[in-house]
């Protein structure tokens, strides 16, 4: 299944990827909207604390 990843704060599309590889594209702090090809939407907040993503 494919998914589009949007960085909401920057207003840009980060990637259009296979849903299995989402984590590789969520590397910057920010709020992300993920839209799957079946219409589902998911929101994620990424905050990097040291070398750990929370």
N, C-alpha and C positions, 0 to 999 in steps of 0.2 A: 504494500500500500504506500502511496506517495503522500507527502505532507509538505505544505508551505510553512516556512518559519518567518515571522515578521518581528522585527525589533520595534515595539510600539513607541518607545521614547524617541527614537531616531526617525520613525516613519518609513523604514526601508524594509524590503524583502531581503532576508539574509540568505535563504536557500530554498530550493525545491528538491527535496531528497526522499530517499526511501525511509519510511518511518522507523526502521530499525537503527538508523544511524543519526538520530536527532541529537544525541548528547554531544557529538563532535562539533556541532554548530552553535551550542549555547555556552560560549566561552567568555563573553563580556558581561559585566554587570548590567542588569536591565530587566525590563518586562517584555516577555515574548508571548506572542499569540501564535499558536500552532493550529493550522487548518488542514484536516485530513481530507482525502479525496472523497470520502463517503459523507462529508458535510459536518462531521464532528469538529468542535473547537475545544482547545485546551489552552489555558494560560499558565505561564511559569514565570517565577521571579528568580533571577540568578544574582547571587551576591557572593563575591569571592572574599574569603577571610584567610589571609596568608596564602597557602597553597591548597585550600579546601573550598570547594564550591558548596554553598548551603542552599 
